[in-house]
Each structure stands twice: as C-alpha cells, then as structure tokens.
C-alpha cells in the first residue's frame, strides 16, 4: 500500500474519531462509551475528551504535513518522530481496548487502533509521502 493511501486512510479514521469525541462532548453519545468505560463524571469526561480532541488534531496536522498537504515549521525528522510516538500510542491503545469494559471499544475501537498502528508503521518507514 502506498504511503499516500495510508495517510488518507489515517486521516479518515482520525476525522471519524474526532467526530466521535465531539459527539461525546456534546452529549450525543454517552461518555461511558469512551476511555474504556472508566470515566466517573461529566467533569472527568470534559477533561479527557478535550485531551482526545487535541491529540487527534495534532495527529491530523502531522499527517497532513507528512503527506505534503500543508507545511509545518518542523523538520521531516521531527514529523517522523511524532508519528512514531503516535504509532506506539496506538499499539498501547489497542492493548487497552482489548480490556475495555465497553463492548464498542473492545470490538470496534480495537481493530481501528490496530489498523492505525499498522498504517502509521507504513508511513514512518517511508522517506517521503
């Protein structure tokens, strides 16, 4: 699979995840459907979902830069380091999702985070998009 295709798939997954986190923040989805079903209050949900949105937006920006859709004031080496960190986070998140209380996270999010980690591996091992 080409790096550009991997980036486009990752962008689509990230945009869907962003919409998911927004839907939790605005109350369309219950906050029990996120963070492994371990959030205990609305206040906790706001903090954690805010973090999720910031992380997703950073990933989207870095992917856009890697794909040469935008330019960031970061050298390509730093773009790859950030993407490697995201790859590790997605691997860890996959393991965490396997043990999630919420079935949605266990059976839907687990494959998505695993696919994201694999696609990120494809992106970071390439020199250019």
C-alpha angles and dihedrals in degrees: 000000000000121000091238091055090048090051092049092050090047090050091051092049091046093050090050090049090049091053089047092053091046090051089054092048093052093043101251090119122036114251089232085076091071140059093029092300089287101118110116105190144019090250091054090048092053092053096045096042089048088054090048092053094049091049092048092049091050090050091049092050093048092047090050089051093048090050089049092240090124136010122238124192090248129102116246089250090062092046088056093046091052091048091050089052089051090049090055091046091052091049090051091044090053090056091046092049091054087063097040119132090218113080092211090061093043097051104025106027095042095063091041094053091045091050089047092053091050092047091048089052088055091050099046096047091057121083095217137011 
